[in-house]
Amino acid sequence: MPSQPFTVATFGESSAENAPSVSSWAGLQITVRGGSQRRRTYVVEATGPLDYYSASLLRATYQRFRNDAARTGLRRLVLDLHGVVRFDLTGVAALLEIVRDAEQGRFGLFIADKASRSVYAATGLDERLRFLTPHQVEAL
């Protein structure tokens, strides 16, 4: 991965298994928190704009998840997008790349956000995504 002007959040670090890891860039903040070891699920919470300037942080976080998944046994990723205040085409493209990769059977991908349902409907992603409610995310 090319050098980034930000530090990417980490997954499954043994020293702080359930401690959140936070990254931010161009107004987008990404918080990674682990679910239970039994479930092998991580939640990536995005807050702020998901646009041309910040989509690289989401892509880099996902790439880190993919790389760490094999090493740590992660099986599911929840993208909590309730806090995303604005999508542009670059943000939607980043999300589409993640969805396509997850569909190749590497692991389960869930989206926690119904507020932006019109964005997903306009791109056809609403039929390809599995949505969780905030209550379901908190239960992880």
N, CA and C atoms as a LAMMPS dump frame, in Angstrom:
ITEM: TIMESTEP
0
ITEM: NUMBER OF ATOMS
420
ITEM: BOX BOUNDS ff ff ff
-5.0000000000000000e+02 5.0000000000000000e+02
-5.0000000000000000e+02 5.0000000000000000e+02
-5.0000000000000000e+02 5.0000000000000000e+02
ITEM: ATOMS id mol type element x y z
1 1 1 N 0.855 -1.172 0
2 1 2 C 0 0 0
3 1 3 C 0.899 1.232 0
4 2 1 N 0.614 2.219 -0.843
5 2 2 C 1.44 3.414 -0.884
6 2 3 C 1.332 4.195 0.417
7 3 1 N 2.35 4.991 0.657
8 3 2 C 2.377 5.798 1.872
9 3 3 C 1.183 6.752 1.907
10 4 1 N 0.501 6.796 3.047
11 4 2 C -0.678 7.646 3.216
12 4 3 C -0.342 8.777 4.19
13 5 1 N -1.02 9.91 4.072
14 5 2 C -0.786 11.013 5.004
15 5 3 C -1.521 10.822 6.33
16 6 1 N -2.044 9.637 6.579
17 6 2 C -2.781 9.346 7.806
18 6 3 C -2.376 7.966 8.304
19 7 1 N -2.676 7.709 9.551
20 7 2 C -2.437 6.388 10.133
21 7 3 C -3.735 5.613 10.077
22 8 1 N -3.669 4.392 9.594
23 8 2 C -4.865 3.564 9.442
24 8 3 C -5.129 2.815 10.742
25 9 1 N -6.402 2.771 11.128
26 9 2 C -6.813 2.046 12.325
27 9 3 C -6.418 0.582 12.212
28 10 1 N -6.183 -0.047 13.37
29 10 2 C -5.737 -1.433 13.383
30 10 3 C -6.843 -2.367 13.827
31 11 1 N -6.718 -3.621 13.443
32 11 2 C -7.689 -4.665 13.777
33 11 3 C -6.993 -5.759 14.558
34 12 1 N -7.624 -6.205 15.645
35 12 2 C -7.175 -7.398 16.344
36 12 3 C -5.809 -7.329 16.975
37 13 1 N -5.376 -6.161 17.397
38 13 2 C -4.097 -6.077 18.079
39 13 3 C -4.214 -6.753 19.435
40 14 1 N -3.312 -7.649 19.739
41 14 2 C -3.426 -8.46 20.949
42 14 3 C -3.319 -7.642 22.232
43 15 1 N -2.616 -6.52 22.208
44 15 2 C -2.434 -5.743 23.431
45 15 3 C -3.701 -5.003 23.855
46 16 1 N -4.569 -4.733 22.93
47 16 2 C -5.797 -3.993 23.262
48 16 3 C -6.933 -4.523 22.396
49 17 1 N -7.289 -5.769 22.588
50 17 2 C -8.235 -6.463 21.715
51 17 3 C -9.533 -5.694 21.505
52 18 1 N -10.112 -5.117 22.547
53 18 2 C -11.396 -4.448 22.401
54 18 3 C -11.311 -2.931 22.522
55 19 1 N -10.115 -2.384 22.572
56 19 2 C -9.978 -0.932 22.644
57 19 3 C -10.184 -0.345 21.254
58 20 1 N -10.974 0.726 21.144
59 20 2 C -11.191 1.335 19.831
60 20 3 C -9.902 1.929 19.265
61 21 1 N -9.78 1.905 17.963
62 21 2 C -8.675 2.512 17.25
63 21 3 C -9.283 3.58 16.34
64 22 1 N -8.739 4.795 16.373
65 22 2 C -9.35 5.919 15.658
66 22 3 C -8.373 6.505 14.648
67 23 1 N -8.888 6.811 13.461
68 23 2 C -8.152 7.502 12.412
69 23 3 C -9.028 8.623 11.884
70 24 1 N -8.407 9.674 11.381
71 24 2 C -9.204 10.722 10.74
72 24 3 C -8.407 11.364 9.616
73 25 1 N -9.16 11.829 8.619
74 25 2 C -8.561 12.48 7.46
75 25 3 C -9.644 13.233 6.718
76 26 1 N -9.385 14.475 6.378
77 26 2 C -10.275 15.305 5.557
78 26 3 C -11.705 15.338 6.087
79 27 1 N -11.845 15.41 7.407
80 27 2 C -13.167 15.522 8.016
81 27 3 C -13.839 14.206 8.328
82 28 1 N -13.319 13.095 7.796
83 28 2 C -13.896 11.781 8.068
84 28 3 C -13.148 11.151 9.236
85 29 1 N -13.889 10.697 10.227
86 29 2 C -13.286 9.985 11.348
87 29 3 C -13.724 8.529 11.275
88 30 1 N -12.768 7.631 11.412
89 30 2 C -13.036 6.193 11.394
90 30 3 C -12.662 5.64 12.763
91 31 1 N -13.609 4.975 13.388
92 31 2 C -13.358 4.311 14.663
93 31 3 C -13.559 2.818 14.447
94 32 1 N -12.568 2.041 14.816
95 32 2 C -12.631 0.592 14.69
96 32 3 C -12.762 0.018 16.088
97 33 1 N -13.79 -0.798 16.273
98 33 2 C -13.913 -1.494 17.56
99 33 3 C -14.209 -2.955 17.299
100 34 1 N -13.643 -3.779 18.149
101 34 2 C -13.795 -5.221 17.997
102 34 3 C -15.055 -5.714 18.652
103 35 1 N -15.64 -6.709 18.041
104 35 2 C -16.738 -7.426 18.659
105 35 3 C -16.152 -8.528 19.523
106 36 1 N -16.938 -9.479 19.855
107 36 2 C -16.433 -10.571 20.677
108 36 3 C -15.492 -11.451 19.869
109 37 1 N -14.575 -12.084 20.541
110 37 2 C -13.643 -12.985 19.884
111 37 3 C -14.398 -14.142 19.227
112 38 1 N -15.453 -14.598 19.89
113 38 2 C -16.248 -15.713 19.363
114 38 3 C -16.883 -15.344 18.023
115 39 1 N -17.371 -14.13 17.912
116 39 2 C -18.049 -13.71 16.674
117 39 3 C -17.072 -13.304 15.585
118 40 1 N -15.854 -12.949 15.973
119 40 2 C -14.83 -12.506 15.028
120 40 3 C -15.352 -11.414 14.092
121 41 1 N -15.99 -10.427 14.697
122 41 2 C -16.601 -9.326 13.965
123 41 3 C -15.974 -8.01 14.409
124 42 1 N -15.724 -7.135 13.462
125 42 2 C -15.265 -5.793 13.783
126 42 3 C -16.235 -4.771 13.201
127 43 1 N -16.393 -3.666 13.925
128 43 2 C -17.264 -2.582 13.494
129 43 3 C -16.388 -1.392 13.125
130 44 1 N -16.582 -0.869 11.92
131 44 2 C -15.9 0.334 11.459
132 44 3 C -16.954 1.43 11.383
133 45 1 N -16.836 2.404 12.268
134 45 2 C -17.798 3.506 12.331
135 45 3 C -17.207 4.727 11.641
136 46 1 N -17.927 5.229 10.634
137 46 2 C -17.483 6.406 9.892
138 46 3 C -18.356 7.595 10.268
139 47 1 N -17.712 8.725 10.533
140 47 2 C -18.418 9.954 10.893
141 47 3 C -17.844 11.102 10.069
142 48 1 N -18.711 11.862 9.406
143 48 2 C -18.269 12.989 8.59
144 48 3 C -18.557 12.73 7.129
145 49 1 N -17.943 13.51 6.243
146 49 2 C -18.202 13.345 4.81
147 49 3 C -17.422 12.169 4.234
148 50 1 N -18.066 11.415 3.37
149 50 2 C -17.397 10.352 2.617
150 50 3 C -17.361 10.838 1.179
151 51 1 N -16.256 11.474 0.828
152 51 2 C -16.182 12.16 -0.46
153 51 3 C -14.794 12.009 -1.078
154 52 1 N -14.548 12.785 -2.106
155 52 2 C -13.287 12.746 -2.847
156 52 3 C -12.084 12.863 -1.926
157 53 1 N -12.171 13.695 -0.93
158 53 2 C -11.043 13.968 -0.061
159 53 3 C -10.84 12.895 1.008
160 54 1 N -11.898 12.224 1.407
161 54 2 C -11.792 11.308 2.541
162 54 3 C -11.939 9.829 2.189
163 55 1 N -12.384 9.519 0.987
164 55 2 C -12.634 8.12 0.617
165 55 3 C -11.375 7.26 0.734
166 56 1 N -10.214 7.863 0.562
167 56 2 C -8.971 7.083 0.659
168 56 3 C -8.787 6.497 2.055
169 57 1 N -9.288 7.174 3.093
170 57 2 C -9.187 6.636 4.447
171 57 3 C -10.055 5.388 4.599
172 58 1 N -11.268 5.414 4.055
173 58 2 C -12.134 4.233 4.125
174 58 3 C -11.507 3.074 3.345
175 59 1 N -10.981 3.363 2.163
176 59 2 C -10.33 2.318 1.363
177 59 3 C -9.139 1.709 2.116
178 60 1 N -8.312 2.561 2.702
179 60 2 C -7.128 2.087 3.418
180 60 3 C -7.518 1.277 4.657
181 61 1 N -8.582 1.689 5.339
182 61 2 C -9.053 0.948 6.507
183 61 3 C -9.541 -0.423 6.083
184 62 1 N -10.286 -0.478 5.004
185 62 2 C -10.769 -1.755 4.496
186 62 3 C -9.597 -2.658 4.082
187 63 1 N -8.622 -2.082 3.411
188 63 2 C -7.446 -2.859 2.993
189 63 3 C -6.736 -3.431 4.217
190 64 1 N -6.629 -2.647 5.27
191 64 2 C -6.011 -3.135 6.506
192 64 3 C -6.828 -4.288 7.077
193 65 1 N -8.175 -4.151 7.053
194 65 2 C -9.04 -5.233 7.53
195 65 3 C -8.777 -6.509 6.735
196 66 1 N -8.752 -6.377 5.414
197 66 2 C -8.514 -7.547 4.553
198 66 3 C -7.193 -8.216 4.871
199 67 1 N -6.154 -7.422 5.018
200 67 2 C -4.83 -7.963 5.31
201 67 3 C -4.792 -8.643 6.679
202 68 1 N -5.458 -8.037 7.659
203 68 2 C -5.447 -8.577 9.012
204 68 3 C -6.414 -9.741 9.194
205 69 1 N -7.411 -9.867 8.313
206 69 2 C -8.433 -10.899 8.47
207 69 3 C -7.831 -12.298 8.472
208 70 1 N -6.925 -12.553 7.558
209 70 2 C -6.318 -13.884 7.491
210 70 3 C -5.481 -14.165 8.739
211 71 1 N -4.759 -13.163 9.21
212 71 2 C -3.873 -13.334 10.355
213 71 3 C -4.635 -13.503 11.661
214 72 1 N -5.75 -12.786 11.81
215 72 2 C -6.451 -12.757 13.093
216 72 3 C -7.739 -13.571 13.112
217 73 1 N -8.152 -14.1 11.978
218 73 2 C -9.372 -14.904 11.942
219 73 3 C -10.651 -14.09 11.894
220 74 1 N -10.566 -12.824 11.493
221 74 2 C -11.772 -12.001 11.382
222 74 3 C -12.658 -12.56 10.28
223 75 1 N -13.959 -12.554 10.527
224 75 2 C -14.881 -13.123 9.551
225 75 3 C -15.943 -12.152 9.073
226 76 1 N -16.263 -11.141 9.891
227 76 2 C -17.327 -10.212 9.506
228 76 3 C -16.888 -8.776 9.765
229 77 1 N -17.316 -7.909 8.866
230 77 2 C -17.055 -6.485 8.994
231 77 3 C -18.38 -5.748 8.913
232 78 1 N -18.618 -4.873 9.877
233 78 2 C -19.799 -4.011 9.864
234 78 3 C -19.316 -2.597 9.578
235 79 1 N -19.814 -1.991 8.511
236 79 2 C -19.545 -0.582 8.231
237 79 3 C -20.722 0.212 8.781
238 80 1 N -20.49 0.922 9.86
239 80 2 C -21.529 1.745 10.473
240 80 3 C -21.425 3.135 9.863
241 81 1 N -22.342 3.43 8.962
242 81 2 C -22.304 4.691 8.213
243 81 3 C -23.364 5.686 8.689
244 82 1 N -23.942 5.452 9.869
245 82 2 C -24.95 6.386 10.391
246 82 3 C -24.419 7.811 10.506
247 83 1 N -23.135 7.959 10.781
248 83 2 C -22.561 9.28 10.991
249 83 3 C -22.053 9.961 9.734
250 84 1 N -22.214 9.317 8.569
251 84 2 C -21.769 9.946 7.323
252 84 3 C -22.769 11.033 6.95
253 85 1 N -22.271 12.256 6.823
254 85 2 C -23.155 13.393 6.562
255 85 3 C -23.302 13.713 5.083
256 86 1 N -22.383 13.183 4.255
257 86 2 C -22.46 13.485 2.832
258 86 3 C -21.696 12.422 2.049
259 87 1 N -22.302 11.938 0.988
260 87 2 C -21.652 11.047 0.033
261 87 3 C -21.465 11.816 -1.262
262 88 1 N -20.346 11.612 -1.932
263 88 2 C -20.262 12.035 -3.322
264 88 3 C -19.922 10.786 -4.132
265 89 1 N -19.71 10.937 -5.425
266 89 2 C -19.477 9.773 -6.269
267 89 3 C -18.229 8.993 -5.868
268 90 1 N -17.209 9.685 -5.386
269 90 2 C -15.993 8.996 -4.961
270 90 3 C -16.262 8.148 -3.723
271 91 1 N -17.055 8.669 -2.805
272 91 2 C -17.428 7.914 -1.619
273 91 3 C -18.252 6.688 -1.969
274 92 1 N -19.194 6.856 -2.884
275 92 2 C -20.017 5.728 -3.326
276 92 3 C -19.136 4.704 -4.039
277 93 1 N -18.194 5.171 -4.856
278 93 2 C -17.289 4.254 -5.558
279 93 3 C -16.445 3.449 -4.561
280 94 1 N -15.971 4.092 -3.507
281 94 2 C -15.188 3.387 -2.48
282 94 3 C -16.04 2.306 -1.822
283 95 1 N -17.276 2.634 -1.513
284 95 2 C -18.176 1.662 -0.904
285 95 3 C -18.452 0.507 -1.869
286 96 1 N -18.657 0.816 -3.136
287 96 2 C -18.912 -0.217 -4.139
288 96 3 C -17.711 -1.161 -4.266
289 97 1 N -16.489 -0.639 -4.225
290 97 2 C -15.292 -1.478 -4.277
291 97 3 C -15.263 -2.455 -3.098
292 98 1 N -15.614 -1.968 -1.937
293 98 2 C -15.624 -2.803 -0.738
294 98 3 C -16.683 -3.897 -0.867
295 99 1 N -17.867 -3.521 -1.336
296 99 2 C -18.948 -4.49 -1.505
297 99 3 C -18.538 -5.574 -2.505
298 100 1 N -17.984 -5.176 -3.628
299 100 2 C -17.566 -6.147 -4.648
300 100 3 C -16.535 -7.127 -4.088
301 101 1 N -15.583 -6.607 -3.336
302 101 2 C -14.555 -7.47 -2.778
303 101 3 C -15.153 -8.445 -1.762
304 102 1 N -16.033 -7.954 -0.913
305 102 2 C -16.663 -8.809 0.104
306 102 3 C -17.531 -9.879 -0.544
307 103 1 N -18.14 -9.56 -1.676
308 103 2 C -18.989 -10.524 -2.373
309 103 3 C -18.191 -11.692 -2.946
310 104 1 N -16.899 -11.562 -3.039
311 104 2 C -16.073 -12.65 -3.553
312 104 3 C -15.899 -13.747 -2.508
313 105 1 N -16.622 -13.615 -1.401
314 105 2 C -16.659 -14.677 -0.421
315 105 3 C -15.586 -14.641 0.636
316 106 1 N -14.89 -13.541 0.746
317 106 2 C -13.825 -13.462 1.738
318 106 3 C -14.385 -13.411 3.161
319 107 1 N -15.463 -12.678 3.357
320 107 2 C -16.062 -12.534 4.682
321 107 3 C -17.389 -11.825 4.548
322 108 1 N -18.153 -11.793 5.636
323 108 2 C -19.451 -11.131 5.628
324 108 3 C -19.31 -9.628 5.791
325 109 1 N -20.067 -8.88 5.038
326 109 2 C -20.082 -7.419 5.124
327 109 3 C -21.5 -6.971 5.42
328 110 1 N -21.643 -6.132 6.424
329 110 2 C -22.942 -5.615 6.814
330 110 3 C -22.859 -4.095 6.858
331 111 1 N -23.952 -3.432 6.512
332 111 2 C -24.018 -1.975 6.544
333 111 3 C -25 -1.557 7.625
334 112 1 N -24.568 -0.664 8.482
335 112 2 C -25.447 -0.123 9.515
336 112 3 C -25.776 1.31 9.125
337 113 1 N -26.796 1.461 8.305
338 113 2 C -27.221 2.799 7.889
339 113 3 C -28.399 2.67 6.949
340 114 1 N -29.546 3.118 7.404
341 114 2 C -30.691 3.159 6.494
342 114 3 C -31.037 4.588 6.124
343 115 1 N -30.412 5.55 6.78
344 115 2 C -30.708 6.96 6.508
345 115 3 C -30.306 7.339 5.09
346 116 1 N -29.248 6.743 4.581
347 116 2 C -28.767 7.05 3.233
348 116 3 C -29.29 6.057 2.214
349 117 1 N -30.409 5.461 2.497
350 117 2 C -30.969 4.427 1.628
351 117 3 C -31.133 4.917 0.194
352 118 1 N -31.435 6.202 0.001
353 118 2 C -31.603 6.721 -1.368
354 118 3 C -30.292 6.644 -2.148
355 119 1 N -29.163 6.836 -1.47
356 119 2 C -27.863 6.703 -2.139
357 119 3 C -27.674 5.264 -2.589
358 120 1 N -28.006 4.323 -1.719
359 120 2 C -27.85 2.917 -2.055
360 120 3 C -28.819 2.496 -3.16
361 121 1 N -30.04 3.017 -3.117
362 121 2 C -31.031 2.684 -4.139
363 121 3 C -30.609 3.218 -5.508
364 122 1 N -30.074 4.425 -5.548
365 122 2 C -29.672 5.035 -6.814
366 122 3 C -28.53 4.275 -7.481
367 123 1 N -27.719 3.588 -6.692
368 123 2 C -26.575 2.859 -7.234
369 123 3 C -26.831 1.366 -7.357
370 124 1 N -27.997 0.91 -6.897
371 124 2 C -28.308 -0.508 -6.929
372 124 3 C -27.706 -1.292 -5.774
373 125 1 N -27.021 -0.604 -4.879
374 125 2 C -26.399 -1.28 -3.748
375 125 3 C -27.412 -1.758 -2.712
376 126 1 N -28.58 -1.136 -2.684
377 126 2 C -29.568 -1.513 -1.659
378 126 3 C -29.983 -2.971 -1.782
379 127 1 N -29.915 -3.532 -2.983
380 127 2 C -30.282 -4.927 -3.178
381 127 3 C -29.126 -5.883 -2.888
382 128 1 N -27.915 -5.348 -2.77
383 128 2 C -26.733 -6.182 -2.555
384 128 3 C -26.218 -6.113 -1.122
385 129 1 N -26.718 -5.17 -0.34
386 129 2 C -26.211 -4.979 1.014
387 129 3 C -27.09 -5.649 2.054
388 130 1 N -26.488 -6.025 3.15
389 130 2 C -27.214 -6.533 4.306
390 130 3 C -27.157 -5.447 5.366
391 131 1 N -28.325 -4.968 5.786
392 131 2 C -28.401 -3.844 6.711
393 131 3 C -28.623 -4.309 8.138
394 132 1 N -28.032 -3.581 9.075
395 132 2 C -28.228 -3.795 10.504
396 132 3 C -28.805 -2.533 11.11
397 133 1 N -29.604 -2.691 12.147
398 133 2 C -30.115 -1.54 12.888
399 133 3 C -29.055 -1.122 13.91
400 134 1 N -29.15 0.097 14.436
401 134 2 C -28.208 0.5 15.489
402 134 3 C -28.22 -0.455 16.682
403 135 1 N -29.388 -0.982 17.025
404 135 2 C -29.496 -1.931 18.129
405 135 3 C -28.697 -3.206 17.829
406 136 1 N -28.768 -3.688 16.595
407 136 2 C -28.035 -4.885 16.225
408 136 3 C -26.52 -4.647 16.267
409 137 1 N -26.098 -3.448 15.868
410 137 2 C -24.67 -3.122 15.917
411 137 3 C -24.189 -3.089 17.364
412 138 1 N -24.972 -2.491 18.248
413 138 2 C -24.58 -2.42 19.653
414 138 3 C -24.468 -3.804 20.284
415 139 1 N -25.226 -4.759 19.785
416 139 2 C -25.205 -6.112 20.339
417 139 3 C -23.953 -6.894 19.941
418 140 1 N -23.187 -6.395 18.972
419 140 2 C -21.988 -7.121 18.531
420 140 3 C -20.873 -7.02 19.546
